[in-house]
Every structure is written in structure tokens, then in C-alpha cells.
Amino acid sequence: MNGASREALASAREQLDALTDNPSVDAAKLAEELAAVTALLDREVSLRRVLTDPAQAGEARAELAQRLLGSQVGGPTAELVSGMVRSRWSRSRDLADAIEELAHSADLAAAQRSGALDDVEDELFRFGRIVASAPELRSGLTSSTATTSAKTELLHSLLGGRANPVTERLVVRLVGAPRGRSLEAGLDALSKLAAHRRDRVVAVVTSAVPLSEGQRQRLGAALATVYGRQIHLNLDVDPEVLGGVQVRIGDEVINGTIAERLDEASRRMAG
């Protein structure tokens, strides 16, 4: 997002944090209702345009949203969305994108309240790895010919009772309403939101063999010193690494693997 939309989203995030910090607000219900509003705005493009029309006063847009949603969702959701449409948005779609992000963030806040945010982060990462290694599963979850109910049933069979309910809700919502994203991109965005919830950086660590707890702690401490922030480690094992570790943080790759060293030696010899 750019310009006005970026500022509006930043303000909405602050409003959401204020709501989810209030123990009387049901964060899971808030997430469900915000997801429903996202679906409504995706279906009703003309409504989305009216609610973001810069020719209309912000207060008028907010009053319209309150009238439309007041009897359909709870007070916190109606107030949050009304505040969002009061702001200016660069594009009408940005409003729907922002509400979807807040829905995900509200679910993650529910996980944080119950002390399960670490589990949700890890489960999202592991599910992404499972999808990447199982083409048939990915096809079943992304096929345009499969119904949403069939995809949901498949996910419940995979995750039900095995993953945190928040993880299951997030993945079901992503698969049921991809909104133009690939499954991998959606899972990556969810992982980043989960990390942001704790103001942490996510590092994907690939090693030839599983790291010990001591190794994990030392690596996490070293990366935290380098980046000046707490680091959440998502661990993956790839025998082709041949030893050492590869660390990916965003677009940056720190490669300390034996395979990379051998490749570098070969390039020097060839040169």
C-alpha cells in the first residue's frame, strides 16, 4: 500500500491493538466478523467504492458503514470498520485488504492471549513445508474445480485435533478465499503477521540434520545481536545442505553450508 492507504492501515492497526488488548473483547469473534466484512466487500465492489469515495465526507462514509453493519456484527467490529472508512484510501481494494489483515491479526491476538502464538507460528511454517513437498495436496487445496466445502473438509481432516484452532481457522480462511494470492504467498504473509505480533524477525534456518536445543539458542542469540531484535527460528532439514546452516531472513541469505563452500572452491579453481 502507498500514500493514504498506508497511513490508514497504520491507524487501523493501532485501533485493533487497542481492542485486542481489552480482555472484554472476544478477539476470535472479532476476527470472524472482520473476515465476513472482507468477503462482503469482495462481492460488492460498488459498496467498496462508495465507502472509499474521496468525494464523500469521511463522517458520511462512516455513518453508512455503521448503518450497514451495526445489526450484522458486534459493536467492536462495526466501530473498527467505521473508523477505517472514515480514513482516506488510495484504492478501494486497499480497504478490503486492510480489513482482511486485521482479521488475521485478531486471530493471532487470540492465540497470543492463550499463550499459543509460538505454536501457531510453528504450525503455519510446518504446514507450508508440507504443502511444498506434496504437489497432490497443493493441487487439491488450490484447484479451481474443487468446491470450498471440499477444500475445508480436507483441511479439517489434516489439521483437526492436530493443530491449534487458530492455525486451522487461518488456513481454512486462506484456502477458502485466496483473493488472488498463491497458497505459498498467503502462508508466508500469515507467518510474517505472526512474527510482527511479537515484533520479531522470522529466520528460516535450513540444516543437514536437526539442530540441538543448545544450537538453536546460540544461533538465535547470535542473530538477535546482529539484527538488534528478537528472532523467531523456523527450522527445516535438508540433507543436501551437507553440513552447516543456511539462514534466510526476508530477502537476505546467510549461507554457511559446506555445499556452498564446495561450490565456491570449485568456482575459484575454475577461474
Wavefront OBJ file of the C-alpha trace (Angstrom):
o trace
v 0.000 0.000 0.000
v 1.095 3.535 -0.662
v 0.272 7.026 0.461
v -3.084 7.480 2.129
v -3.775 3.748 2.350
v -0.557 3.103 4.257
v -1.438 5.789 6.796
v -4.995 4.498 7.106
v -3.782 0.952 7.703
v -1.312 2.101 10.353
v -4.139 3.855 12.184
v -6.387 0.794 11.884
v -3.674 -1.431 13.330
v -3.491 0.828 16.374
v -7.264 0.635 16.769
v -7.159 -3.142 16.522
v -4.380 -3.361 19.131
v -6.458 -1.245 21.496
v -9.406 -3.596 21.023
v -7.473 -6.828 21.402
v -5.672 -5.500 24.477
v -9.099 -5.216 26.115
v -9.842 -8.572 27.786
v -13.584 -7.979 27.415
v -13.298 -8.087 23.604
v -13.600 -11.540 22.034
v -10.667 -11.485 19.615
v -11.723 -14.683 17.827
v -15.228 -13.305 17.216
v -13.723 -10.032 16.032
v -11.586 -11.971 13.542
v -14.574 -13.930 12.238
v -16.631 -10.779 11.739
v -13.821 -8.880 10.033
v -13.357 -11.818 7.662
v -17.079 -11.653 6.863
v -16.794 -7.930 6.107
v -13.843 -8.652 3.803
v -15.935 -11.194 1.903
v -18.790 -8.684 1.635
v -16.523 -6.001 0.172
v -15.023 -8.502 -2.262
v -18.504 -9.401 -3.505
v -19.936 -5.892 -3.525
v -17.405 -3.833 -5.449
v -19.796 -0.894 -5.770
v -20.200 -0.760 -1.983
v -16.442 -0.825 -1.551
v -16.135 2.117 -3.906
v -18.806 4.097 -2.076
v -17.102 3.501 1.269
v -13.781 4.795 -0.091
v -15.129 7.586 -2.328
v -12.963 10.659 -1.622
v -15.764 12.886 -2.905
v -17.840 11.916 0.138
v -17.097 13.208 3.627
v -15.392 10.709 5.874
v -18.089 11.023 8.508
v -20.778 10.269 5.934
v -18.919 7.128 4.872
v -18.554 6.061 8.497
v -22.255 6.560 9.162
v -23.110 4.447 6.130
v -20.858 1.638 7.315
v -22.416 1.805 10.775
v -25.926 1.560 9.325
v -24.996 -1.373 7.111
v -23.023 -3.354 9.672
v -24.499 -2.316 13.001
v -27.106 -5.083 13.040
v -24.857 -7.700 11.393
v -21.714 -7.618 13.534
v -20.763 -6.767 17.083
v -20.088 -3.257 18.300
v -16.275 -3.516 18.271
v -16.243 -4.699 14.651
v -18.696 -2.026 13.496
v -16.730 0.697 15.257
v -13.424 -0.504 13.842
v -14.682 -0.693 10.254
v -16.472 2.652 10.576
v -13.214 4.228 11.713
v -11.413 2.703 8.759
v -13.842 4.033 6.139
v -13.582 7.452 7.770
v -9.942 7.462 6.623
v -8.782 8.095 3.055
v -7.699 5.162 0.878
v -5.608 5.306 -2.288
v -7.565 2.432 -3.866
v -10.909 0.906 -2.930
v -9.387 -2.596 -2.804
v -6.907 -1.444 -0.170
v -9.781 -1.186 2.314
v -10.728 -4.850 1.838
v -7.059 -5.906 2.003
v -6.613 -3.982 5.246
v -9.705 -5.489 6.867
v -8.518 -8.960 5.907
v -5.137 -8.286 7.534
v -6.876 -7.138 10.708
v -8.984 -10.310 10.716
v -5.818 -12.405 10.651
v -4.187 -10.205 13.305
v -7.213 -10.525 15.587
v -6.986 -14.320 15.386
v -3.274 -14.132 16.182
v -4.099 -11.898 19.143
v -6.443 -14.628 20.367
v -3.563 -17.098 20.118
v -1.281 -14.731 21.986
v -3.796 -14.367 24.809
v -3.879 -18.122 25.300
v -0.093 -18.421 25.128
v -0.256 -20.325 21.839
v 1.269 -17.824 19.424
v 4.561 -19.730 19.193
v 2.672 -22.914 18.363
v 0.654 -21.141 15.667
v 3.809 -19.690 14.095
v 5.466 -23.089 14.020
v 2.363 -24.822 12.659
v 1.957 -22.319 9.849
v 5.570 -22.860 8.857
v 5.317 -26.649 9.021
v 2.096 -26.654 7.028
v 3.810 -24.566 4.357
v 6.613 -27.118 4.155
v 4.109 -29.977 3.890
v 2.302 -28.236 1.043
v 5.599 -27.554 -0.743
v 6.564 -31.226 -0.584
v 3.150 -32.642 -1.562
v 2.052 -31.491 -5.046
v -1.161 -33.517 -4.920
v -2.184 -31.888 -1.652
v -1.393 -28.434 -3.006
v -3.435 -29.192 -6.106
v -6.378 -30.312 -4.010
v -6.281 -27.131 -1.948
v -5.904 -24.745 -4.888
v -7.917 -26.437 -7.650
v -10.487 -24.139 -9.258
v -12.774 -27.140 -9.823
v -12.884 -28.231 -6.164
v -15.590 -26.659 -4.016
v -14.755 -24.578 -0.969
v -16.555 -27.096 1.232
v -14.417 -29.920 -0.171
v -11.226 -27.962 0.496
v -12.410 -27.122 4.006
v -13.219 -30.760 4.710
v -9.746 -31.754 3.518
v -8.128 -29.197 5.801
v -10.195 -30.313 8.778
v -9.070 -33.887 8.153
v -5.444 -32.743 8.084
v -5.445 -30.206 10.905
v -8.423 -31.014 13.099
v -7.210 -32.069 16.526
v -3.583 -31.826 15.394
v -3.118 -28.062 15.131
v -4.153 -25.118 17.255
v -7.699 -23.941 16.400
v -6.295 -20.545 15.401
v -3.941 -22.180 12.892
v -6.832 -24.162 11.461
v -9.046 -21.063 11.153
v -6.311 -19.063 9.442
v -5.505 -21.779 6.912
v -9.152 -22.546 6.181
v -9.804 -18.855 5.577
v -6.769 -18.567 3.310
v -7.677 -21.599 1.217
v -11.358 -20.670 1.037
v -10.676 -17.083 -0.017
v -7.203 -16.810 -1.609
v -8.083 -13.396 -3.063
v -5.675 -13.738 -5.979
v -2.677 -14.995 -3.997
v -0.864 -18.281 -4.263
v -1.160 -20.580 -1.262
v 2.547 -20.144 -0.565
v 2.305 -16.345 -0.629
v -0.680 -16.432 1.702
v 1.052 -18.694 4.219
v 4.164 -16.508 4.091
v 2.063 -13.413 4.803
v 0.432 -15.143 7.775
v 3.828 -16.123 9.160
v 5.055 -12.551 8.903
v 1.942 -11.263 10.675
v 2.501 -13.772 13.459
v 6.113 -12.644 13.832
v 5.095 -8.985 13.796
v 2.659 -9.722 16.594
v 5.645 -10.179 18.868
v 7.787 -7.676 16.975
v 10.092 -10.453 15.979
v 12.049 -11.222 12.840
v 11.476 -14.648 11.255
v 14.582 -16.576 10.230
v 14.190 -19.728 8.139
v 17.091 -21.977 9.126
v 17.972 -24.952 6.916
v 20.450 -27.540 8.173
v 21.571 -31.009 7.126
v 20.496 -32.507 10.459
v 18.172 -31.215 13.187
v 19.781 -28.615 15.442
v 20.045 -29.320 19.146
v 18.302 -27.051 21.639
v 21.669 -25.561 22.575
v 22.487 -24.850 18.940
v 19.078 -23.227 18.447
v 19.607 -20.974 21.438
v 23.113 -19.946 20.396
v 22.046 -19.244 16.809
v 19.016 -17.263 17.960
v 21.154 -15.207 20.339
v 23.769 -14.522 17.659
v 21.156 -13.401 15.123
v 19.420 -11.232 17.727
v 22.737 -9.482 18.380
v 23.268 -8.858 14.664
v 19.747 -7.596 13.936
v 19.027 -5.918 17.260
v 15.662 -7.665 17.555
v 14.311 -10.932 18.862
v 14.490 -13.651 16.221
v 11.997 -16.471 15.751
v 13.608 -19.529 14.171
v 11.684 -21.685 11.712
v 13.766 -24.843 11.346
v 13.958 -27.033 8.257
v 16.125 -30.055 7.460
v 17.618 -30.665 4.010
v 20.251 -33.438 3.694
v 21.582 -31.792 0.518
v 22.958 -28.950 2.620
v 25.774 -31.357 3.608
v 26.508 -29.550 6.856
v 26.498 -26.094 8.358
v 23.374 -23.956 8.183
v 21.648 -21.610 5.777
v 19.689 -18.713 7.280
v 17.146 -16.726 5.294
v 15.743 -13.511 6.770
v 13.459 -11.776 4.315
v 15.437 -11.413 1.096
v 18.787 -11.837 2.843
v 20.508 -15.217 2.845
v 23.366 -16.056 5.214
v 24.912 -19.180 3.764
v 27.348 -21.123 5.920
v 26.823 -24.547 4.401
v 29.507 -26.967 3.289
v 27.796 -27.281 -0.083
v 28.163 -23.546 -0.636
v 31.819 -23.673 0.387
v 32.460 -26.516 -2.084
v 30.728 -24.562 -4.853
v 32.847 -21.513 -4.039
v 36.035 -23.599 -4.089
v 35.057 -25.077 -7.443
v 34.422 -21.622 -8.891
v 37.842 -20.427 -7.695
v 39.588 -23.450 -9.190
v 37.749 -22.999 -12.484
v 38.745 -19.355 -12.539
l 1 2 3 4 5 6 7 8 9 10 11 12 13 14 15 16 17 18 19 20 21 22 23 24 25 26 27 28 29 30 31 32 33 34 35 36 37 38 39 40 41 42 43 44 45 46 47 48 49 50 51 52 53 54 55 56 57 58 59 60 61 62 63 64 65 66 67 68 69 70 71 72 73 74 75 76 77 78 79 80 81 82 83 84 85 86 87 88 89 90 91 92 93 94 95 96 97 98 99 100 101 102 103 104 105 106 107 108 109 110 111 112 113 114 115 116 117 118 119 120 121 122 123 124 125 126 127 128 129 130 131 132 133 134 135 136 137 138 139 140 141 142 143 144 145 146 147 148 149 150 151 152 153 154 155 156 157 158 159 160 161 162 163 164 165 166 167 168 169 170 171 172 173 174 175 176 177 178 179 180 181 182 183 184 185 186 187 188 189 190 191 192 193 194 195 196 197 198 199 200 201 202 203 204 205 206 207 208 209 210 211 212 213 214 215 216 217 218 219 220 221 222 223 224 225 226 227 228 229 230 231 232 233 234 235 236 237 238 239 240 241 242 243 244 245 246 247 248 249 250 251 252 253 254 255 256 257 258 259 260 261 262 263 264 265 266 267 268 269 270 271
